[in-house]
Amino acid sequence: MGIEQSLWNAANQLRANSKLKASEYASPVLGLIFLKFADYKFTLLEKEFSSQPSKKRKISKEDYLAKGAMYLNDKARFKYLLQLPEGENIGQRVNEGMKLIENDNPDLRDTLPKIYTKLSNSLLVELLRLVDNISKDIEGDAFGKIYEYFLGKFAMSEGRRGGEFFTPTSLVKLIVEIIEPYEGRIYDPACGSGGMFVQSARFVKEHKSNPLKKISIYGQEKEEDTVRLNKMNLAVHGLTGDIKQGITYYEDLHNSINKFDYVMANPPFNVKEVDKEKIKDDPRFSLGLPSADNANYLWIQIFYSSLKKNGRAGFVMANSASDATGSEMEIRKKLILSNVVDVIISIGTNFFYTVTLPCTLWFFDKSKIRKNKILFVDARKIFTQIDSAHREFSSKQVELISNIVKIYKNKSIENTHNSSGEILRYFPNKKYRNIKNLCKLISLEEIEKKNWSLSPAEYIEFENKKEDSNNFLQDLNNNSKELNKLNKEAEILEKKINSDIDKIIK
């Protein structure tokens, strides 16, 4: 069992015994992981400064900030909080510590949680001890992995709200691997907790560069709490970014038109009741406003309009957008004819924590090599089952799918996760060819015949359609079993509550 899972199991056990909801518990736990990370970085620099030849002046806050670390007041140190006597109001002391960090580190102002008085002293002491168990010799990046792991687990336990701030990591990694954000400005106008930024930085680091020097991060998010999660996530990964709060349909807070090298996002699907009157003159929607009460094609135009002339975009989109009719089809037709749509990938069911539906990944490239053609990939049969209701891509599967795109673009394939053997079976000469059930390169003439559909199912041949139907029915059956189980648990809980009420009345 990895350290992330061990910590989660222990933290979740504490929550179960405290009767707190996941939503009440997530922010303070993530805040303590953040605090432990800040203390770790501060301690490393403290040792470095003390080992240097004596200086005439005293080491100051500015010395720490100059090294890219957070400065910590003595009363914001993890050790100080751990050693507080039991009679102290520990929640109040932790809140004060968080305020001190914000005061000393302007980038974090109004970011850190200060709700620790909602937790009992005993629970908070146990949480502090638990987080302190993170090894003293751990690598800095491991804190980021722990933070991400907890974000994912909280997203899963929070249901619908969790899906609003967290995109499954393997989908994010696939988008990043295909976009290849080596250098430049990255924008996510629906940035949630910042997964696209974190994985982009990791990509840069894996390719032997410093993300702080190579990429600049810009984001917009409507929820204030999620903006805070995002900023903490960036800080734990040693990153900084310009993250603004605002409703992206109505507010273009980064003046985004033609500004970004890369755009990556997982926008909310099928949003209704956007006020079209407010955006009728917005230059971001130059391809036209959809008449349907659905924001999918507003998001798609936001991504498109934000790209520089050589920019690339990758985003998650509802399957229904691929072949929507009427005004949405007209906007899609304009995008296709502009030769910006590069790759479309079909993703199977059960990748998201909140919905079982499949989705599609769209990729734009304003300087695409293969004009008048679009690559379609069907990745629905590529997945790793992680539990009865959830799937993900393994690192090897991410590399395999992204290598298909690399071969299509005449680029060198990667083999960090040993996918080259499988890729060379499909493409023995490292030259692209259509593969039945997997990928097909389609001309714009063929797409026009299909009413400008961007659904991979319209173009990729299936070896066994019956098997595909059986897989769908199996997924449906599994979901029904899961729902029945939850219903039974709810019935048992309801009986217990009624029984308790009867006892109280008597």
Buried (B, 14 or more C-beta within 10 A) or exposed (E): EEBBEEBBEBBBEBBEEBEBEBBBBBBBBBBBBBBBBBBBBBBEBBEEEEEEEEEEEEEEEEBBBEEEBBBBBEEBBBEBBEEBEEEEBBBEBBBBBBBBBBEBBEEBEEBBBBBBBBBEBEBBBBBBEBBBEBEEEBEEEBBBBBBBBBBBBBBBBBEEBBBBBBBBBBBBBBBBBBBBBBBBBBBBBBBBBBBBBBBBBBBBBEEEBEBBEBBBBBBBBBBEBBBBBBBBBBBBBBBBBEBBBBEBBEBBBBEBBEBBBBBBBBBBBEBEEBEBEEBEEBEBBEBEBBEBEBBBBBBBBBBBBBBBEEBBBBBBBBBBBBBBEEBBBBBBBBBBBEBBBBBBBBBBBBBBBBBBBBBBBBBBBBEBEBEEBBBBBBBBEBBEEEEEBBBBBBBBBBBBBBBBBBBBBEBEBBBEBEBBEBBBEBBEEBEBEBBEBBBBBBEBEBBEEEEBBBBBBBBBEBEEEEEBEEBBEEBEEBBEEBEEEEEEEEEEEEEEEEEEEEEEEE
